[in-house]
Amino acid sequence: SDISLCGCNGALDILSEQNRGPRASKPKNQITADNNSSIDDNKNNKSSVKIHDDSYNRPDFPTDYKDAKFFIIKSYSEDNVHKSIKYGVWASTPNGNKRLDAAYREAVENQDNCPVFLFFSVNASAQFCGVAEMVGPVDFDKSVDYWQQDKWSGQFPVKWHIIKDVPNSQLRHIILENNDNKPVTNSRDTQEVKLEQGLEMLCIFKSYETDMSILDDFEFYEDRQKAMQERKARQQASLMSVGVVGESEHRNTVTLSNDFIKQMSKSFAQVVCLDDGNKEGTAIERTSSASDGSKGARVKLEDVITAAASSAQAS
């Protein structure tokens, strides 16, 4: 049976788009308790994924840059953000990948330090969930199979600096002139943010105080990923099994058809010869005795077809 894991919106299928994890419906004190429990579990289980790292949300993270590039990243699900934090990669749409790759290469050519920052937000979540830095070009030929949906190609490395839930209300006042003067919270995927607004967003992300982040739901998304991988493995095994059987059946069918055709060709030639001979002996057939079946006997076509089929199947 299919595995479903509960989220803030009730029972959700593991392949559904999850915009926020269970933390969205938990009281703050329960999140803190769960968080402490997770830390204790990690101390006792070395194989568990480390969900809290000193490299995130550092107080000395710089927010003032002479030059930098900023882009909005809109994800379809928090599952994909979980994978990005876990593996340090991201993948956008084909056009998004081209845009980000061009920006990164231009930034590298800049003589001054010019980082490329990505502000992550999940669709319909009413919040941003963190800031990452693009630290390498897009590899258009390399793809991974752990995204929530199998529709993302190419990938590029990222380094996460800030991971926290920042409500849209904290950023809605920032207007983007290069996007019809819309609030930054109304941006599409890979929308560029100019330097002044980007630096302001960095400051807001760093200074906003909250204990909530996707890190609180990391084990939840770990379980979802494991369930999704198990489902995919079962599906692939099933498809391979069907493919082998189907190929075998197809091969047998082709062999039978070829043998049948050869047998039919020979039998059909015999029928034609017999039929021609019977046409010449029509007068004799009319005067012959009904009991004399050895003279001018006609062979029925359907009898020959039946015999040919039986012979082909037997071979």
N, C-alpha and C positions, 0 to 999 in steps of 0.2 A: 504494500500500500504506500501511496505517496506520503512523504513527511511534510508536515506543516509546522512552522514555528511561529509562535504568537508574537505580535508586536503591539505598538501603541494603538493600532486601528483594529485590533482583534486578531483572529486567526488569519495568517497570511501564508500563501503558498511560497515555497522557497525561491521560485523563479519570478515572483512578482516584484514590481518596483517599490522599494521600501524607502519612503522619504525621510522618516525619522524612526529611531529605535525605541525600545521600551522606556528609556529615560524620560521621554516626553510626557508619559502618564504617571510617573512616579513622584512622590513627594521628595523634596530636597534631602531630608534626613535619611530617607531610605536609599537614595543614590549614594550618599556619603558612606553609609554602612556597607552597601554592596561593593563600593569601591575599595574600602579597607579590606573586605573579605577577599577580593580579587588579588590584592597585593600579597596577602598572607598565603593564598593558594600558590601564587607564582614562586614564593620563596621555597615552598615544599615540593614544587614540581618544576624541574629545570626544563622540561620539554615544552612547557606552556609558553605561549607567545608573550613576550614582555610588552605590556600595553602602556606602561608609563616610562618615559625616557627623559632624562635631564636636558636633552637637546631641544625639547619642546617648551614653548612659552618662557623662554629665558628672559630674565629682567634686563640683561645687557644686550638684547637684540636691537640692532641699530634701526632707526626709522627715518634717518635723514640722509638723503643721497643727492649728489650733484646731478646724476643722471641715472635713470632706471626706466624699465618698461613694466607696465601693469596690464593684466588681462583678467576678465571675469570668466570663470569656469562654471558651467551649469551641468551638473550631473543628473542622470535619470534616477539614480538610487544611491542611498548611503552605503549599500553593499560595495559599490565601486570605489567610494572614498575609503572604505576600510581596506580594500585591496591596494589602493595607492599608498596609504600609510604603511601597510605591512610590507609591500615589495618595493616601494620607492619608484614607482613608474606611473605614467598616465597615458591615455590615448583619447584623442578627440575625433571629430568627424574628419573626413578627407580634406574638406576646405579648412577646418580648424587646425588640423595638423600642418597644413601648408602655411597658414598664417603665423602660427607659433614658431615653426621652423625658420621662417624668413626673419622673424623678429629676433630669435636667438642668434642667428648667424650675423645679423646686423649689429647686435649688442657685442658679440665677440670681437668684431672688427673695430669697435670703439676703443680709442686709446685709454680712456678713463674706465674705471670699474662701472659696469652697467648691468646690474642684475635684472633678470626677468621674473617678476613675481606674479603668482596666480592666486586670485581670490576665489575660493571654492564655495559653491552654494548648491544645494540639492533642490530640484524643481518641487514647488508646492510645499516647501518646508518653512517658509517665512523667516528664514535666517541664513546666515553664512556659517560655515563650519570650520574655516581655517585658512591659513596662508602657506603656500608652498613656493619654492623657487625652482625654475626650470634650469637644470644643471648640465644639459646635454642636448644635442640636436635630435630631431625626429628620425628614427630608423623606420623607414616606410616599408621595409621588407620583413620586419620582425613583428610577430603578433603573439599574444598569449591567450590561453583558453579559460582564464579564471574570471573574466568580467561577467556581470550578471546576465548580459545578453550577448550572443555570439554575432555581434555586428560591428565591432570595433577593430580596425586594422592599424598597424603601425604602433609605435610607442616611443616614449622618451623618458629619461630619468628626471626625477624631481626630489627635492629635499624639503621636508616639512619643517616650518619654523614655529608656526602658531596653530594650535588645535584647541578651539573653544567655540561654543555656540554664541554667535553674536546676532541678536534679533535685527530684522530689517529696519526696525524703528530707530536704531542707532546710526543708520547709514542713509536713510531715505532723503535727508536734506542735501546730499551730495548730488549735484546735477552734472550731467555729461553733455557738453555742447556738441560733441561729435556723435551724439545719438539723439538728435532732435530735442535736446534739452530735457530729456527724461531723467528721472532719478536713477541712480546706479543700481538700485534694487529691481529695476525693470529691464535689466540688460539681458541680452541673449548670450549664448555660449561664445567664448573668445572675443567678446566685445572689449576693445582697447580702452584703457583709462589713462588720461593724460597725467603728466608728472605731478602737478599740484594736487589733483584729486586723489591720485594714488598714494602720495605721501600722507595725506590726511587719513585715508583709510587704514594705512599701516599703523598710524598713531592710535586710532580708535580700537583696532584689533588688539594692540598691545596693552592699552590702558583699561579696556573693558574688564570688569571684575565679575567672574562667574566660575562656578565649580563644574558646570555641565559641559560635556563634550562627547564626541563619538567614542572617545576612549572608555567612557562609562559602559558602553554597549559593545565593547570589542569582543568579549566572549560570546555574546549573542550572535554577532556576525561571523565569528569563527565556527559556531555550530551550523549556521546557515550555509556557509561555504562547504563544510564537510558534507552536509546533506545533499547539496547541489552536485558535488563531485561524485558522490555515490550514485545519485540518480543518473548522471551522464554516463558513468561507467556501465550501469545496467542497460541503458539505452544502446550504447555502442556494442555491447556484447550481444544484445538481441538483434541488432541490425546485421552484425557480422554473421550470426547464426542463420538468419534469413537469407543473407547473401550467398552463403556457401550452399545451402539447400537449393536455392533458386538457380544457382549456376550449374549444379549437378543435374537438376531437372531439365534445364535448358539444353545441356550437352546431350542427355539421353534422348530428348525430343528431336534434336537435329540429326542424331545418328539414326533414329527410327525413321525419320522422314527420308533420309538419303537411301536407306535400304529399301524402304517402301517404294520409292520412285524407281529404283533400278528394277525391282521385281515387277512393278506395274508396267514399265516400258517393255519388258520381255513378254509379259502376258498379253498386253494390248496388241503387240505385233502378231501374236498367235491368233488372237481373235479376228484381226483384220484379214489374215490369210484364210482362216476357216470361213469367214463370212463371204469373202470373194468366191471361194470354191462353192459355197452353197448357192450363191446367185447363179452360177453356171449350171448347177444341177437342180434348178427349181422344178423342171418338168419331171425329172426322175422322182423327186421327193413327193410330187403330187400322186404318182401312180404306185409308189412303194407301199408295202404293207406296213401298218402301224406297229407291228411287232418287230419289224426289221430296223432296229435302232442303230445298227452298225453302219448303215449306208447313209451318207449325207446328213449325219446328225449335226445340229447347230449347237454351238456353245454359247450360253448366255453370258453377257458382259458382267452382270452383277455377280455371277458365280466365280468368274475369274478374279474380280476385285476382292471378293471375300477370301479366296484362296491365296492371293498375293499378300493380303494383309496378314493372314495367319502365318504365312511363311516368313514375312519380315519380322513379325513379333517373336517368332520362335528363334530366329537367328540373333 
